[in-house]
Amino acid sequence: MARHVVVGDLRVQQIDRKDGRRSWTIVWPEGTVHKEADRFLRGYEGSGTQRTYAYLLVDHLRWLERECLGFAAVVLRDLERYMGIVGAEVRLPLGEPWRLGKRPYGQAALSTAAACLKGFYLQRAALGINTELGSALNVSRLPTRADRDRALLGHATRNLPANPLAPTRVRRRHPKMLPEGTQDLLLAEVHAARDRVLVSWLADGGFRIGEMCGLHLADLHLREGAACGDCRAPHVHVGHRETNANRARAKTKYPWSVENGVVTGGLIKRVSPRMIHTYFEYMTSEYPKHPGHGMLLVQLHGPERGQPWATVGARRMLGRASLRAGLGKVKPHAFRHEFASAVLDASGGNLLVARDAGGWASTSTVDEIYAHVDIHDPAFDAALRKVWGERA
């Protein structure tokens, strides 16, 4: 089964396969496949990257049509100009901004678009089309200290790939935190046991919203000494699944497996007593009997009652509840920021503890975003006053 999503003249087509997997390609208005785009996207078959690249690439192909540019005529300056247009927040000298009516790309989307365009045009160059542009894109850089640490080779000098289209990296030092008392206020405001599961698990577990909505009951080992043997304490296995009915999937792709009905591997997260309490309340009061799909969070009302709860539904519920509680519109990822900062403070700044508790790929992410001193901390204040020649 295929679904067509209209984006200008070109369309992004989603293909639902019999095994539950999905793939994406780009087609012309009459329904024929865009051969160049399809050849590139097939290299990412079976991954969420294919979907992301399809929507980013279709924007670029529409822009090429408007500019009357063929693949063989595109130069590096054209791609730099395109990257500036899709990230522009104001009208440009030539008139309306590109993608009129839509928000400009943010920092993360620009970085992903740069990777997509580089990969697309390098593939064209490998086929002998516009090799000059391929040479301009195929540049390298010297390894940084972080690269050497990651590779565990302090003496490494081999050049690494670089992308001339990538935007300047912006350091994220102070992520948006939750208002004080958010968890208790939301738990008092929401009415369903399922919603209390979502709030408490986001707050105490630092889950991403895709991880939460993608959990299966088999992933939950909420008693000590579980059969998996991966962790003695109550825990959860977070595994990346592409075939979830609600399309929710974990960002991390740690290897995991099911042996004799027992899930092993994946990203292992410890659970708190409050998480266990809300889970049993939900399972004994609202969870449907024999749903068939085996997923944790389900819809409670409407014609889709009992079906897996999609991330968009969870986001909307959380937004409505936070507005009723007078907190403004709270987003799920803010819980993750709060969780990371709390773990880092409680562990005395131990980056390894914070990394493993939140499931980040490296300590550098934790260090860059969360590892900063509180300017209101008494020790911070005392140090400054000592430098200034004052004594508290």
C-alpha positions in Angstrom: 0.0 0.0 0.0 1.3 3.5 -0.9 0.5 6.9 0.5 1.1 10.1 -1.4 2.1 13.2 0.5 1.8 16.3 -1.8 4.7 18.7 -1.4 4.4 21.3 -4.3 4.6 19.5 -7.6 6.8 16.6 -6.5 5.4 14.1 -4.0 6.9 12.1 -1.2 5.4 8.6 -1.4 5.3 6.3 1.6 5.2 2.6 0.8 3.8 0.3 3.5 5.2 -3.2 3.1 3.6 -6.5 4.1 6.1 -7.1 6.9 5.1 -3.8 8.5 8.2 -1.9 7.3 7.9 1.3 5.4 10.0 3.0 2.8 9.8 6.4 1.1 10.6 7.7 -2.4 9.8 10.8 -4.5 7.4 10.8 -7.5 6.4 13.3 -10.2 2.9 14.7 -10.3 1.7 12.0 -12.7 3.0 9.3 -10.3 6.2 8.2 -12.0 9.2 7.7 -9.8 11.9 10.4 -9.7 14.7 8.1 -10.7 17.7 10.1 -9.4 16.0 10.7 -6.0 14.9 7.1 -5.8 18.4 5.7 -6.5 19.8 7.8 -3.7 17.0 7.0 -1.1 17.3 3.3 -1.7 20.6 3.4 0.0 18.8 4.1 3.3 16.1 1.5 2.9 14.5 0.4 6.1 15.6 3.3 8.3 14.1 6.5 9.5 16.8 8.4 7.7 15.2 7.5 4.4 12.0 9.3 5.4 13.9 12.4 6.7 16.0 12.6 3.6 13.0 12.2 1.3 11.3 15.3 2.7 14.5 17.3 2.7 15.4 16.3 -0.8 12.0 17.0 -2.2 12.3 20.6 -1.0 15.7 20.9 -2.9 14.3 19.3 -6.1 11.4 21.8 -6.1 13.9 24.6 -5.7 16.0 23.3 -8.7 12.8 23.3 -10.8 12.1 26.9 -9.9 15.7 27.9 -10.6 15.7 25.9 -13.9 18.9 24.1 -12.8 19.8 20.7 -14.0 22.0 18.4 -11.9 24.9 18.9 -14.3 24.7 22.7 -13.9 24.6 22.9 -10.1 27.8 24.4 -8.6 28.8 24.7 -4.9 27.7 28.3 -4.8 24.2 27.3 -5.8 24.0 24.8 -2.9 25.4 27.4 -0.4 22.7 29.8 -1.6 20.0 27.1 -1.2 21.2 26.4 2.4 20.9 30.1 3.2 17.4 30.3 1.7 15.9 27.4 3.6 17.3 28.7 6.9 16.3 32.3 6.3 13.8 33.8 8.7 13.2 37.1 6.8 12.3 38.1 3.3 15.3 38.0 0.9 16.2 40.7 -1.6 14.7 38.6 -4.4 11.3 38.5 -2.9 9.4 35.8 -0.9 11.4 33.4 1.2 11.6 29.8 0.0 9.1 27.4 1.5 6.6 30.2 2.0 4.1 29.5 4.8 6.5 27.0 6.5 9.0 27.6 9.2 12.6 27.9 8.2 15.0 25.0 8.9 16.5 25.1 12.4 20.1 24.2 13.3 19.5 20.5 13.4 17.5 20.4 10.1 20.2 22.4 8.3 22.9 20.0 9.4 20.8 17.0 8.2 20.0 18.8 4.9 23.7 19.4 4.4 24.4 15.7 4.8 21.6 14.8 2.5 22.7 17.1 -0.3 26.3 16.1 0.0 25.4 12.4 -0.2 23.1 13.0 -3.2 25.5 15.0 -5.3 28.4 12.7 -4.4 26.4 9.8 -5.8 25.7 11.8 -8.9 29.4 12.5 -9.3 30.2 8.8 -8.8 28.0 8.2 -11.8 30.0 10.7 -13.9 27.5 13.6 -13.6 28.9 16.9 -12.4 32.2 15.6 -11.1 33.4 19.2 -10.4 30.7 19.6 -7.8 31.6 16.2 -6.4 35.2 17.3 -6.0 34.1 20.5 -4.3 32.0 18.6 -1.8 34.5 15.7 -1.2 36.7 17.6 1.3 38.3 16.6 4.5 39.5 18.0 7.8 42.1 17.2 10.4 40.8 15.2 13.4 39.9 17.1 16.5 40.7 16.1 20.1 37.1 14.8 20.4 37.7 12.6 17.3 40.9 11.2 18.7 39.3 10.5 22.1 36.3 8.8 20.4 38.6 6.6 18.4 40.9 5.9 21.4 43.8 6.8 19.2 45.6 9.9 20.6 48.1 9.9 17.8 45.6 9.7 14.9 46.3 12.2 12.2 44.2 10.7 9.4 41.9 13.3 7.8 38.2 13.0 8.3 35.3 13.8 5.9 34.0 17.4 6.1 30.9 19.1 4.7 31.2 22.6 3.2 27.4 23.0 3.3 27.1 22.3 7.0 26.1 25.3 9.2 28.4 26.7 11.8 27.9 24.6 15.0 26.1 26.4 17.8 27.0 25.4 21.3 23.9 24.5 23.4 24.8 25.4 26.9 21.5 26.1 28.6 18.6 23.9 27.5 15.1 24.9 28.4 14.2 23.4 31.8 10.8 22.7 33.4 9.1 25.1 35.7 9.6 24.3 39.4 7.2 21.5 40.6 6.1 20.5 37.1 5.9 16.8 37.8 3.7 17.1 40.9 1.5 19.7 39.2 1.0 17.5 36.1 0.3 14.3 38.1 -2.4 16.2 40.0 -3.9 17.6 36.8 -4.0 14.5 34.5 -7.0 12.2 35.0 -6.0 8.9 33.4 -3.7 6.4 34.8 -2.0 6.1 31.4 -1.2 9.8 31.5 0.3 9.5 35.0 2.5 6.7 33.6 3.7 9.1 30.8 4.5 12.0 33.2 6.2 9.9 35.9 8.3 7.9 33.4 9.4 11.0 31.4 10.4 12.7 34.7 12.1 9.8 36.5 13.5 7.9 33.5 14.6 10.6 31.1 12.9 8.8 28.2 12.5 10.4 24.8 8.9 10.5 23.6 9.6 8.0 20.8 11.1 5.6 23.3 8.0 5.9 25.6 5.4 5.3 22.9 7.5 2.5 21.3 7.8 0.4 24.5 6.3 -3.1 24.5 5.2 -4.9 27.7 8.0 -7.5 27.0 10.5 -4.7 27.4 9.6 -4.1 31.0 11.5 -6.1 33.6 10.1 -4.4 36.7 11.1 -7.0 39.3 14.5 -7.6 40.7 16.5 -10.5 39.3 14.9 -10.5 35.9 15.5 -13.5 33.6 17.5 -11.3 31.1 20.4 -11.1 33.4 21.4 -7.7 32.1 20.5 -5.8 35.3 19.6 -7.0 38.8 17.4 -4.0 39.7 14.0 -3.3 38.0 14.7 -1.9 34.5 13.4 -1.4 31.0 15.0 -2.5 27.7 14.7 0.2 25.0 15.0 -1.3 21.5 14.7 0.3 18.1 11.8 -1.1 16.2 10.8 0.0 12.7 7.6 -2.0 12.6 5.6 -0.4 15.5 2.0 0.2 14.5 2.1 3.8 15.8 5.4 4.5 14.0 7.1 5.4 17.3 10.7 4.2 17.5 13.7 4.7 19.7 16.5 7.0 18.5 19.2 4.7 19.7 19.9 1.5 17.9 21.7 -0.7 20.4 21.6 -4.4 19.5 18.8 -6.3 21.2 17.1 -9.6 20.8 14.3 -11.9 22.1 15.2 -15.3 23.3 12.5 -17.7 24.6 10.2 -14.7 25.1 12.8 -12.7 27.1 14.1 -9.4 25.8 17.9 -8.8 26.2 20.2 -6.0 25.2 19.1 -2.6 23.9 19.4 0.5 26.0 18.8 -0.4 29.6 17.2 2.1 31.9 16.5 1.8 35.6 13.0 2.5 36.9 11.9 4.3 40.1 9.3 3.0 42.6 7.0 5.7 41.4 7.3 4.5 37.8 6.5 1.0 39.0 3.5 2.2 41.0 1.9 4.1 38.1 2.5 1.2 35.8 0.6 -1.3 38.0 -2.2 1.3 38.5 -2.5 1.6 34.7 -2.4 -2.1 34.0 -5.1 -3.0 36.6 -7.5 -0.2 35.7 -7.3 1.0 32.1 -5.2 -1.4 30.0 -7.4 -3.5 27.6 -7.5 -7.2 27.7 -5.6 -9.0 25.0 -4.9 -6.0 22.7 -2.8 -8.1 20.3 -0.1 -5.6 19.7 1.6 -5.9 23.1 2.5 -2.3 23.4 2.5 -0.3 26.6 0.7 2.9 25.9 -2.7 2.7 24.2 -5.5 5.0 23.2 -8.3 5.2 25.7 -11.1 6.7 23.8 -12.6 6.9 20.3 -12.8 4.5 17.4 -9.1 3.5 17.8 -9.5 2.6 21.5 -7.0 0.0 22.5 -4.7 0.7 19.6 -1.1 1.9 20.3 -0.8 5.6 21.3 1.1 7.7 18.8 3.7 10.3 19.9 1.5 13.2 18.5 -1.3 12.1 20.9 1.1 12.0 23.9 2.5 15.4 23.0 -1.0 16.9 22.8 -2.2 15.4 26.0 0.9 16.8 27.8 0.4 20.2 26.2 -3.2 20.4 27.3 -2.5 19.3 30.8 0.4 21.7 31.3 -1.8 24.6 30.1 -4.5 23.7 32.6 -1.9 23.5 35.3 -0.7 27.0 34.5 2.8 25.9 33.4 2.6 27.1 29.8 3.0 24.5 27.0 5.4 21.8 28.3 7.2 19.6 25.7 8.2 16.0 26.5 11.9 16.7 25.8 12.1 19.2 28.6 11.7 16.3 31.1 14.9 14.8 29.6 16.8 18.0 30.1 15.6 18.2 33.7 16.5 14.6 34.3 20.0 14.9 32.9 20.8 18.0 35.0 19.4 16.3 38.1 21.5 13.2 37.6 24.6 15.2 36.9 24.1 17.2 40.0 23.4 14.2 42.2 26.4 12.3 40.9 28.8 15.1 41.6 29.3 15.9 37.9 30.1 12.3 36.8 29.6 12.4 33.1 29.6 8.6 32.7 26.7 8.2 35.2 24.7 10.9 33.4 25.5 9.4 30.0 24.4 5.9 30.9 21.3 7.1 32.8 20.0 9.1 29.9 21.2 6.9 27.1 23.5 9.4 25.3 26.0 8.0 22.8 29.0 9.9 24.4 29.9 12.0 27.4 30.7 14.9 25.1 27.0 15.6 24.5 26.3 15.6 28.3 29.4 17.8 28.9 28.5 20.3 26.3 24.8 20.7 27.1 24.4 20.1 30.8 27.8 20.2 32.5 27.9 23.8 33.6 27.9 25.4 37.1 24.8 27.0 38.6 25.6 30.7 38.9 23.4 30.8 42.0 25.4 28.0 43.7 26.9 29.2 47.1 30.3 27.7 46.1 30.2 29.7 42.8 29.3 32.9 44.6 32.1 32.3 47.2 34.7 31.8 44.5 33.7 35.0 42.7 33.8 37.0 45.9 37.2 35.6 46.7 38.5 36.7 43.3 36.9 40.1 43.8 38.6 40.5 47.2 35.5 40.1 49.3 34.8 37.8 52.1 31.4 36.4 52.8 
